[in-house]
């Protein structure tokens, strides 16, 4: 760390040192990224980025706060900065873009300590570097509660960009990673439930390392094999409805194919949570892809080469509804329950209360006409 950064007392609060001193401390702490022309301290950041005629800039802004891992004492504030950057970068990688830079806006109470800020910025810096990016600038302002707003910048070849509206009838719908690990972890650690050492390790990792499948995402987009993608941080149902409605289609999902970490299957069963309930939970920061059937084998080979898996969970269908074939063999409409910070309470119950009710994840059974539309 530069000498100027070392001189500041880590236990000092922002009320004691003021914004100017804090900004100087942070910029010293960050060093000088090679692609940041003229360094920090200007009204704008000047980035030395080469864009070809066939390339586009990709941008995403995401706000996060004191995540559950930090609140539960599972990690220090580096985790807060890491997750803030990881979540913002997740969306541009889903869009097929390679990250270049991020900006941080830190909103903090006056009694926030320099040590806490250092940890947040350190986590953000390490996360950005992990994705091939750097911190280009930002802002700091007083706020009653801590929050960090991250803007991620990347670039993507025009013909390789992945939106939500590229799905075609018959496309394979596939996901990365596992569902529900973060939800199970939050339940286990909040309630101090009895779990095995392996279960504890898996769930702790799911809470502390909420990172998108970066290498796989870049490899899939670079190969040009996918037709659409979005991250499923708000749950699978939310992603399915967003992607299919943007493409004017529907979907048929197989409940038996929904991927749950094998190491948590027994624990989920003890809690009475089905695969569908776990898939609704969100917080696992994985991706939902659509692939033309002819491209799926190539996509699977790419994933396998990186030690990852793509799980086929269903297909896109030329209809106007999203359905699921349950493990009992019934065809039902998939529930439209999703995490929405503006309207999470329904009928006096919160989102996670509703999630614990199995029927909230399902709509009515399909009628004969709807079943026929799936078959054709």
Secondary structure by P-SEA (a helix, b strand, c coil): ccccccccccccccccccaaaaaaaaaaaacccccccccccccbbbbbccccccbbbbbbbbbbccccccccccccaaaaaaaaaaaaaaaaaaacccccbbbbbbbbcccccaaaaaaaaaaaaaaaaaacbbbcccccccccbbbbbbbbbbccccccccccccccccbbbbbcccccaaaaaaaaaaacccccaaaaaaaaaaaaccccaaaaaaaaaaaccccccccccccaaaaaaaaaaaaccccccccccccccccaaaaaaaacccaaaaaaccccbbbbbbbcccaaaaaaaaaaaacbbbbbcbbbccccbbbbbcccccccccccccccccccccccccaaaaaacccccccccccaaaaaaaac
